[in-house]
Amino acid sequence: QVRLVESGGGLVQPGGSLRLSCAASGMIFSIYAMYWYRQAPGKERELVATITGGTATTYADSVKGRFTISRDNDKKMVYLQMNNLKPEDTAVYYCKNSFGVWGEGTLVTVSS
């Protein structure tokens, strides 16, 4: 059974940093793209970052230069390093694989 489990969310002050992790199991991991999405209160879920099996990356304009997606294929992990966080980054962050499987999400709150 394919499973994705996110961790690393929490409360952080504006300008702070967090590193989210997503642990994958039950799937062939290394050759497929992985995705981070987020959903803020009252808003639709949006794509934040993508990393291909070949480790090419893309980002939403709103996080470019602040967020970095990476992966460790040996550990079947994907990460989202988030720096210079802003209140508008407050959301539930989700990991997704190339076959439409979602994790349950981890809440990030940016507030002073």
Residue pairs with C-beta under 8 A, 6 or more apart in sequence:
1 26
2 24
2 25
2 26
2 27
2 97
2 99
2 101
3 24
3 25
3 26
3 101
3 103
4 22
4 23
4 24
4 95
4 96
4 97
4 101
4 102
4 103
5 22
5 23
5 25
5 103
5 104
6 20
6 21
6 22
6 93
6 94
6 95
6 103
6 104
6 105
6 106
7 20
7 21
7 22
7 23
7 106
8 18
8 19
8 20
8 21
8 106
9 18
9 20
9 92
9 93
9 106
9 107
9 108
9 109
10 18
10 107
10 108
10 109
11 109
11 110
11 111
12 18
12 85
12 108
12 109
12 110
13 110
13 111
13 112
14 85
14 86
14 87
14 110
14 111
14 112
15 84
15 85
16 85
16 110
17 81
17 82
17 83
17 84
17 85
18 82
18 85
18 108
19 79
19 80
19 81
19 82
20 36
20 79
20 80
20 82
20 93
20 95
20 106
20 108
21 77
21 78
21 79
22 34
22 36
22 77
22 78
22 79
22 80
22 95
22 103
23 75
23 76
23 77
24 34
24 76
24 77
24 78
24 95
24 97
25 76
27 76
27 97
27 99
27 101
29 73
29 76
30 53
30 73
31 53
32 53
32 97
32 98
32 99
33 50
33 51
33 52
33 53
33 97
33 98
34 50
34 51
34 69
34 71
34 78
34 95
34 96
34 97
34 98
35 47
35 48
35 49
35 50
35 51
35 95
35 96
35 97
36 47
36 48
36 49
36 50
36 69
36 78
36 80
36 93
36 94
36 95
36 96
37 45
37 46
37 47
37 48
37 93
37 94
37 95
37 96
38 45
38 46
38 48
38 89
38 91
38 92
38 93
38 94
38 108
39 45
39 46
39 91
39 92
39 94
39 105
40 88
40 90
40 91
41 90
41 91
43 91
45 94
46 60
47 60
48 59
48 60
48 63
48 67
48 80
48 93
49 57
49 58
49 59
49 60
49 63
49 67
49 69
49 80
50 57
50 58
50 59
50 69
51 57
51 69
51 70
51 71
51 78
55 70
55 71
57 68
57 69
59 67
59 69
62 88
63 82
63 89
66 82
66 83
66 84
66 85
67 80
67 81
67 82
67 83
68 80
68 81
68 83
69 78
69 79
69 80
69 81
70 78
70 79
70 81
71 77
71 78
71 79
72 78
72 79
78 95
80 93
82 89
82 108
85 108
85 110
86 110
87 110
87 111
88 110
89 108
89 110
90 108
90 109
90 110
90 111
91 107
91 108
92 105
92 106
92 107
92 108
93 105
93 106
93 107
93 108
94 102
94 103
94 104
94 105
95 102
95 103
96 102
96 103
